[in-house]
Amino acid sequence: MTNTDTAVALGAARVQPPSPRSQAPPHASSPAGQRPTAAEAASGHGDRFTGHMFSIEYEPGAGWRRPELLPLGSVPLHPGTVGLHYGQAIFEGLKAFRQPDGSIAVFRPRDNARRFQRSAARLAMPPLPEAMFLDAIERLVAADASALPADPAQSLYLRPLMFATDTNLMLKPSERYRFLLMAFVAGGFFGAGVDAISVRVNHNHARAMPGGTGDVKIAGNYAPTFPAQIEAERAGCQQVLWLDSTENRWIEEMSGMNLFLVAGRGHRTEIVTSPLTGTLLPGVTRDTVLRLAARLGYGVREERIALSQWRDGSGPGGRFTEAFACGTAAVITSVRDVRDAGGDWIIGDGQPGPVTTTLRKALTNVQRGRVPDTEGWLHPVPRTDLSVPARTCSP
């Protein structure tokens, strides 16, 4: 590809090769007895980018066009770009895993493609066809397959992004858009050796509200949670627990992952999570956990749980025996304790419980091809000639 071709593919903006990533200084150790903060634990998560990115552009009358695999590089933008000012930007997160035979498979990409379309519709953006979404993933993963080691603790995190590219500050939807797909090698979201996390309840802000955008994955949902995340880290916690915006009473989710509680014991054990009320994200991992739990014989319940119910039911002999977070990045991570202005409490004995451990093993076994994929969740990445033209689509 010539420099001219690259400039055209980026809307007349030259791709700037990334500067070598400087080695970040190691974080200072947490005080004795205090668990690492999210920043300390996740050091390195999200910055081990692979060598390529995939680009597709949308233009009125032409639809989605110019699908190209490019070297990873900076994308200069006009300061009047709509996506920078009015938040017309959506993204996704999914993972590819090395399989026992050395091949690579992506976990449930069609579900992410459909959620990506729902997010686009919510922001008046053109949906990217599922076939193009999958084609971009296949081509990028195939190009950067060598970056994914055989280490079962490592995966390839894929980040699809779409943003408005018109250079016009009239308050209206853009007519032109850019889709980019990039990847980075990921280990544990909370860092190596972190098997349980602490969460802090936030009563001062709301993550989402009825009729809002809490059920789609848009950029504007995340930055408003940062102040609460900083407060949680200062309190020695790794995540924020959000309550409903109407009564400030009902448990919803965390900043970047869904929450499950384990209720009962023995043959009466069931897992409980908040129902999809329109204010929390319908996580792909959440859906996977619900289905795996049912397959393993656990009861499955979507139920609104008040914060006070969780606190009162977490003591000796109480209803709730375990809790865990789940998501693409978090996988399944045990919740050790909850910090709240109304009183703190420890979940069980503070260690990952048997249900959490069983579900995590079941999930990772499916993702890494260690057990039969009876649900068709794994999408194999074909080892194709990358010179084969990508699919194109008109409106």
Secondary structure as GFF3:
##gff-version 3
##sequence-region A 1 395
A	DSSP	alpha_helix	3	9	.	.	.	ID=ss1
A	DSSP	alpha_helix	38	41	.	.	.	ID=ss2
A	DSSP	beta_strand	52	59	.	.	.	ID=ss3
A	DSSP	beta_strand	63	71	.	.	.	ID=ss4
A	DSSP	alpha_helix	82	86	.	.	.	ID=ss5
A	DSSP	beta_strand	89	91	.	.	.	ID=ss6
A	DSSP	beta_strand	94	98	.	.	.	ID=ss7
A	DSSP	beta_strand	104	107	.	.	.	ID=ss8
A	DSSP	alpha_helix	109	122	.	.	.	ID=ss9
A	DSSP	alpha_helix	130	143	.	.	.	ID=ss10
A	DSSP	three_ten_helix	145	147	.	.	.	ID=ss11
A	DSSP	beta_strand	155	164	.	.	.	ID=ss12
A	DSSP	beta_strand	177	186	.	.	.	ID=ss13
A	DSSP	beta_strand	196	202	.	.	.	ID=ss14
A	DSSP	three_ten_helix	219	221	.	.	.	ID=ss15
A	DSSP	three_ten_helix	223	225	.	.	.	ID=ss16
A	DSSP	alpha_helix	226	234	.	.	.	ID=ss17
A	DSSP	beta_strand	239	243	.	.	.	ID=ss18
A	DSSP	beta_strand	251	254	.	.	.	ID=ss19
A	DSSP	beta_strand	258	263	.	.	.	ID=ss20
A	DSSP	three_ten_helix	266	268	.	.	.	ID=ss21
A	DSSP	beta_strand	270	273	.	.	.	ID=ss22
A	DSSP	alpha_helix	284	295	.	.	.	ID=ss23
A	DSSP	beta_strand	299	302	.	.	.	ID=ss24
A	DSSP	alpha_helix	307	312	.	.	.	ID=ss25
A	DSSP	beta_strand	320	327	.	.	.	ID=ss26
A	DSSP	beta_strand	331	339	.	.	.	ID=ss27
A	DSSP	beta_strand	345	346	.	.	.	ID=ss28
A	DSSP	alpha_helix	354	367	.	.	.	ID=ss29
A	DSSP	beta_strand	378	380	.	.	.	ID=ss30
###
